Amino acid sequence: MPRSIPCKMRALVLTSPDKFEIRTVPVPTVAATEVLRRVHCVAICGSDPEIVRGELAGM
């Protein structure tokens, strides 16, 4: 049985270098050629700490 898609989701938002906030945000809408996936866990990439510190411009 399919599950309904919620209207809101929790997101870890990088608000400034080295600062995160957990926010409730709207679930994004998708186009006919896109897919919406439920994420159960994530991992940290080697470049993620540089992005968090603001060392990689444009990321």
Phi and psi restraints in degrees (range 20) as a CNS / XPLOR table:
assign (resid 1 and name C) (resid 2 and name N)
       (resid 2 and name CA) (resid 2 and name C) 1.0 -68.5 20.0 2
assign (resid 2 and name N) (resid 2 and name CA)
       (resid 2 and name C) (resid 3 and name N) 1.0 145.7 20.0 2
assign (resid 2 and name C) (resid 3 and name N)
       (resid 3 and name CA) (resid 3 and name C) 1.0 -90.4 20.0 2
assign (resid 3 and name N) (resid 3 and name CA)
       (resid 3 and name C) (resid 4 and name N) 1.0 149.4 20.0 2
assign (resid 3 and name C) (resid 4 and name N)
       (resid 4 and name CA) (resid 4 and name C) 1.0 -78.4 20.0 2
assign (resid 4 and name N) (resid 4 and name CA)
       (resid 4 and name C) (resid 5 and name N) 1.0 153.1 20.0 2
assign (resid 4 and name C) (resid 5 and name N)
       (resid 5 and name CA) (resid 5 and name C) 1.0 -87.3 20.0 2
assign (resid 5 and name N) (resid 5 and name CA)
       (resid 5 and name C) (resid 6 and name N) 1.0 125.7 20.0 2
assign (resid 5 and name C) (resid 6 and name N)
       (resid 6 and name CA) (resid 6 and name C) 1.0 -69.2 20.0 2
assign (resid 6 and name N) (resid 6 and name CA)
       (resid 6 and name C) (resid 7 and name N) 1.0 162.3 20.0 2
assign (resid 6 and name C) (resid 7 and name N)
       (resid 7 and name CA) (resid 7 and name C) 1.0 -84.4 20.0 2
assign (resid 7 and name N) (resid 7 and name CA)
       (resid 7 and name C) (resid 8 and name N) 1.0 -28.0 20.0 2
assign (resid 7 and name C) (resid 8 and name N)
       (resid 8 and name CA) (resid 8 and name C) 1.0 -124.6 20.0 2
assign (resid 8 and name N) (resid 8 and name CA)
       (resid 8 and name C) (resid 9 and name N) 1.0 158.0 20.0 2
assign (resid 8 and name C) (resid 9 and name N)
       (resid 9 and name CA) (resid 9 and name C) 1.0 -145.9 20.0 2
assign (resid 9 and name N) (resid 9 and name CA)
       (resid 9 and name C) (resid 10 and name N) 1.0 160.9 20.0 2
assign (resid 9 and name C) (resid 10 and name N)
       (resid 10 and name CA) (resid 10 and name C) 1.0 -90.5 20.0 2
assign (resid 10 and name N) (resid 10 and name CA)
       (resid 10 and name C) (resid 11 and name N) 1.0 140.6 20.0 2
assign (resid 10 and name C) (resid 11 and name N)
       (resid 11 and name CA) (resid 11 and name C) 1.0 -138.3 20.0 2
assign (resid 11 and name N) (resid 11 and name CA)
       (resid 11 and name C) (resid 12 and name N) 1.0 141.2 20.0 2
assign (resid 11 and name C) (resid 12 and name N)
       (resid 12 and name CA) (resid 12 and name C) 1.0 -91.5 20.0 2
assign (resid 12 and name N) (resid 12 and name CA)
       (resid 12 and name C) (resid 13 and name N) 1.0 111.8 20.0 2
assign (resid 12 and name C) (resid 13 and name N)
       (resid 13 and name CA) (resid 13 and name C) 1.0 -108.5 20.0 2
assign (resid 13 and name N) (resid 13 and name CA)
       (resid 13 and name C) (resid 14 and name N) 1.0 126.6 20.0 2
assign (resid 13 and name C) (resid 14 and name N)
       (resid 14 and name CA) (resid 14 and name C) 1.0 -80.6 20.0 2
assign (resid 14 and name N) (resid 14 and name CA)
       (resid 14 and name C) (resid 15 and name N) 1.0 109.1 20.0 2
assign (resid 14 and name C) (resid 15 and name N)
       (resid 15 and name CA) (resid 15 and name C) 1.0 -93.1 20.0 2
assign (resid 15 and name N) (resid 15 and name CA)
       (resid 15 and name C) (resid 16 and name N) 1.0 -25.0 20.0 2
assign (resid 15 and name C) (resid 16 and name N)
       (resid 16 and name CA) (resid 16 and name C) 1.0 -165.6 20.0 2
assign (resid 16 and name N) (resid 16 and name CA)
       (resid 16 and name C) (resid 17 and name N) 1.0 167.7 20.0 2
assign (resid 16 and name C) (resid 17 and name N)
       (resid 17 and name CA) (resid 17 and name C) 1.0 -51.5 20.0 2
assign (resid 17 and name N) (resid 17 and name CA)
       (resid 17 and name C) (resid 18 and name N) 1.0 128.3 20.0 2
assign (resid 17 and name C) (resid 18 and name N)
       (resid 18 and name CA) (resid 18 and name C) 1.0 66.2 20.0 2
assign (resid 18 and name N) (resid 18 and name CA)
       (resid 18 and name C) (resid 19 and name N) 1.0 17.8 20.0 2
assign (resid 18 and name C) (resid 19 and name N)
       (resid 19 and name CA) (resid 19 and name C) 1.0 -132.2 20.0 2
assign (resid 19 and name N) (resid 19 and name CA)
       (resid 19 and name C) (resid 20 and name N) 1.0 124.1 20.0 2
assign (resid 19 and name C) (resid 20 and name N)
       (resid 20 and name CA) (resid 20 and name C) 1.0 -117.3 20.0 2
assign (resid 20 and name N) (resid 20 and name CA)
       (resid 20 and name C) (resid 21 and name N) 1.0 154.2 20.0 2
assign (resid 20 and name C) (resid 21 and name N)
       (resid 21 and name CA) (resid 21 and name C) 1.0 -136.6 20.0 2
assign (resid 21 and name N) (resid 21 and name CA)
       (resid 21 and name C) (resid 22 and name N) 1.0 139.8 20.0 2
assign (resid 21 and name C) (resid 22 and name N)
       (resid 22 and name CA) (resid 22 and name C) 1.0 -88.7 20.0 2
assign (resid 22 and name N) (resid 22 and name CA)
       (resid 22 and name C) (resid 23 and name N) 1.0 121.6 20.0 2
assign (resid 22 and name C) (resid 23 and name N)
       (resid 23 and name CA) (resid 23 and name C) 1.0 -124.6 20.0 2
assign (resid 23 and name N) (resid 23 and name CA)
       (resid 23 and name C) (resid 24 and name N) 1.0 153.2 20.0 2
assign (resid 23 and name C) (resid 24 and name N)
       (resid 24 and name CA) (resid 24 and name C) 1.0 -95.2 20.0 2
assign (resid 24 and name N) (resid 24 and name CA)
       (resid 24 and name C) (resid 25 and name N) 1.0 122.0 20.0 2
assign (resid 24 and name C) (resid 25 and name N)
       (resid 25 and name CA) (resid 25 and name C) 1.0 -129.9 20.0 2
assign (resid 25 and name N) (resid 25 and name CA)
       (resid 25 and name C) (resid 26 and name N) 1.0 160.7 20.0 2
assign (resid 25 and name C) (resid 26 and name N)
       (resid 26 and name CA) (resid 26 and name C) 1.0 -66.1 20.0 2
assign (resid 26 and name N) (resid 26 and name CA)
       (resid 26 and name C) (resid 27 and name N) 1.0 143.0 20.0 2
assign (resid 26 and name C) (resid 27 and name N)
       (resid 27 and name CA) (resid 27 and name C) 1.0 -67.7 20.0 2
assign (resid 27 and name N) (resid 27 and name CA)
       (resid 27 and name C) (resid 28 and name N) 1.0 131.9 20.0 2
assign (resid 27 and name C) (resid 28 and name N)
       (resid 28 and name CA) (resid 28 and name C) 1.0 -65.0 20.0 2
assign (resid 28 and name N) (resid 28 and name CA)
       (resid 28 and name C) (resid 29 and name N) 1.0 148.2 20.0 2
assign (resid 28 and name C) (resid 29 and name N)
       (resid 29 and name CA) (resid 29 and name C) 1.0 -87.9 20.0 2
assign (resid 29 and name N) (resid 29 and name CA)
       (resid 29 and name C) (resid 30 and name N) 1.0 151.6 20.0 2
assign (resid 29 and name C) (resid 30 and name N)
       (resid 30 and name CA) (resid 30 and name C) 1.0 -122.1 20.0 2
assign (resid 30 and name N) (resid 30 and name CA)
       (resid 30 and name C) (resid 31 and name N) 1.0 151.5 20.0 2
assign (resid 30 and name C) (resid 31 and name N)
       (resid 31 and name CA) (resid 31 and name C) 1.0 -81.2 20.0 2
assign (resid 31 and name N) (resid 31 and name CA)
       (resid 31 and name C) (resid 32 and name N) 1.0 171.2 20.0 2
assign (resid 31 and name C) (resid 32 and name N)
       (resid 32 and name CA) (resid 32 and name C) 1.0 -61.0 20.0 2
assign (resid 32 and name N) (resid 32 and name CA)
       (resid 32 and name C) (resid 33 and name N) 1.0 -24.4 20.0 2
assign (resid 32 and name C) (resid 33 and name N)
       (resid 33 and name CA) (resid 33 and name C) 1.0 -98.1 20.0 2
assign (resid 33 and name N) (resid 33 and name CA)
       (resid 33 and name C) (resid 34 and name N) 1.0 8.2 20.0 2
assign (resid 33 and name C) (resid 34 and name N)
       (resid 34 and name CA) (resid 34 and name C) 1.0 -113.5 20.0 2
assign (resid 34 and name N) (resid 34 and name CA)
       (resid 34 and name C) (resid 35 and name N) 1.0 167.6 20.0 2
assign (resid 34 and name C) (resid 35 and name N)
       (resid 35 and name CA) (resid 35 and name C) 1.0 -129.5 20.0 2
assign (resid 35 and name N) (resid 35 and name CA)
       (resid 35 and name C) (resid 36 and name N) 1.0 140.1 20.0 2
assign (resid 35 and name C) (resid 36 and name N)
       (resid 36 and name CA) (resid 36 and name C) 1.0 -107.5 20.0 2
assign (resid 36 and name N) (resid 36 and name CA)
       (resid 36 and name C) (resid 37 and name N) 1.0 124.9 20.0 2
assign (resid 36 and name C) (resid 37 and name N)
       (resid 37 and name CA) (resid 37 and name C) 1.0 -116.1 20.0 2
assign (resid 37 and name N) (resid 37 and name CA)
       (resid 37 and name C) (resid 38 and name N) 1.0 144.8 20.0 2
assign (resid 37 and name C) (resid 38 and name N)
       (resid 38 and name CA) (resid 38 and name C) 1.0 -86.7 20.0 2
assign (resid 38 and name N) (resid 38 and name CA)
       (resid 38 and name C) (resid 39 and name N) 1.0 129.8 20.0 2
assign (resid 38 and name C) (resid 39 and name N)
       (resid 39 and name CA) (resid 39 and name C) 1.0 -103.9 20.0 2
assign (resid 39 and name N) (resid 39 and name CA)
       (resid 39 and name C) (resid 40 and name N) 1.0 127.2 20.0 2
assign (resid 39 and name C) (resid 40 and name N)
       (resid 40 and name CA) (resid 40 and name C) 1.0 -100.5 20.0 2
assign (resid 40 and name N) (resid 40 and name CA)
       (resid 40 and name C) (resid 41 and name N) 1.0 -28.1 20.0 2
assign (resid 40 and name C) (resid 41 and name N)
       (resid 41 and name CA) (resid 41 and name C) 1.0 -158.9 20.0 2
assign (resid 41 and name N) (resid 41 and name CA)
       (resid 41 and name C) (resid 42 and name N) 1.0 161.9 20.0 2
assign (resid 41 and name C) (resid 42 and name N)
       (resid 42 and name CA) (resid 42 and name C) 1.0 -136.7 20.0 2
assign (resid 42 and name N) (resid 42 and name CA)
       (resid 42 and name C) (resid 43 and name N) 1.0 169.0 20.0 2
assign (resid 42 and name C) (resid 43 and name N)
       (resid 43 and name CA) (resid 43 and name C) 1.0 -129.6 20.0 2
assign (resid 43 and name N) (resid 43 and name CA)
       (resid 43 and name C) (resid 44 and name N) 1.0 166.0 20.0 2
assign (resid 43 and name C) (resid 44 and name N)
       (resid 44 and name CA) (resid 44 and name C) 1.0 -101.9 20.0 2
assign (resid 44 and name N) (resid 44 and name CA)
       (resid 44 and name C) (resid 45 and name N) 1.0 127.3 20.0 2
assign (resid 44 and name C) (resid 45 and name N)
       (resid 45 and name CA) (resid 45 and name C) 1.0 -83.7 20.0 2
assign (resid 45 and name N) (resid 45 and name CA)
       (resid 45 and name C) (resid 46 and name N) 1.0 157.8 20.0 2
assign (resid 45 and name C) (resid 46 and name N)
       (resid 46 and name CA) (resid 46 and name C) 1.0 -60.1 20.0 2
assign (resid 46 and name N) (resid 46 and name CA)
       (resid 46 and name C) (resid 47 and name N) 1.0 -27.5 20.0 2
assign (resid 46 and name C) (resid 47 and name N)
       (resid 47 and name CA) (resid 47 and name C) 1.0 -88.2 20.0 2
assign (resid 47 and name N) (resid 47 and name CA)
       (resid 47 and name C) (resid 48 and name N) 1.0 -10.7 20.0 2
assign (resid 47 and name C) (resid 48 and name N)
       (resid 48 and name CA) (resid 48 and name C) 1.0 -57.7 20.0 2
assign (resid 48 and name N) (resid 48 and name CA)
       (resid 48 and name C) (resid 49 and name N) 1.0 -44.8 20.0 2
assign (resid 48 and name C) (resid 49 and name N)
       (resid 49 and name CA) (resid 49 and name C) 1.0 -59.6 20.0 2
assign (resid 49 and name N) (resid 49 and name CA)
       (resid 49 and name C) (resid 50 and name N) 1.0 -34.6 20.0 2
assign (resid 49 and name C) (resid 50 and name N)
       (resid 50 and name CA) (resid 50 and name C) 1.0 -67.0 20.0 2
assign (resid 50 and name N) (resid 50 and name CA)
       (resid 50 and name C) (resid 51 and name N) 1.0 -38.8 20.0 2
assign (resid 50 and name C) (resid 51 and name N)
       (resid 51 and name CA) (resid 51 and name C) 1.0 -64.7 20.0 2
assign (resid 51 and name N) (resid 51 and name CA)
       (resid 51 and name C) (resid 52 and name N) 1.0 -44.1 20.0 2
assign (resid 51 and name C) (resid 52 and name N)
       (resid 52 and name CA) (resid 52 and name C) 1.0 -60.7 20.0 2
assign (resid 52 and name N) (resid 52 and name CA)
       (resid 52 and name C) (resid 53 and name N) 1.0 -38.1 20.0 2
assign (resid 52 and name C) (resid 53 and name N)
       (resid 53 and name CA) (resid 53 and name C) 1.0 -80.4 20.0 2
assign (resid 53 and name N) (resid 53 and name CA)
       (resid 53 and name C) (resid 54 and name N) 1.0 -3.7 20.0 2
assign (resid 53 and name C) (resid 54 and name N)
       (resid 54 and name CA) (resid 54 and name C) 1.0 79.7 20.0 2
assign (resid 54 and name N) (resid 54 and name CA)
       (resid 54 and name C) (resid 55 and name N) 1.0 21.5 20.0 2
assign (resid 54 and name C) (resid 55 and name N)
       (resid 55 and name CA) (resid 55 and name C) 1.0 -89.7 20.0 2
assign (resid 55 and name N) (resid 55 and name CA)
       (resid 55 and name C) (resid 56 and name N) 1.0 -10.8 20.0 2
assign (resid 55 and name C) (resid 56 and name N)
       (resid 56 and name CA) (resid 56 and name C) 1.0 -114.7 20.0 2
assign (resid 56 and name N) (resid 56 and name CA)
       (resid 56 and name C) (resid 57 and name N) 1.0 96.7 20.0 2
assign (resid 56 and name C) (resid 57 and name N)
       (resid 57 and name CA) (resid 57 and name C) 1.0 -60.3 20.0 2
assign (resid 57 and name N) (resid 57 and name CA)
       (resid 57 and name C) (resid 58 and name N) 1.0 141.0 20.0 2
assign (resid 57 and name C) (resid 58 and name N)
       (resid 58 and name CA) (resid 58 and name C) 1.0 84.2 20.0 2
assign (resid 58 and name N) (resid 58 and name CA)
       (resid 58 and name C) (resid 59 and name N) 1.0 1.6 20.0 2
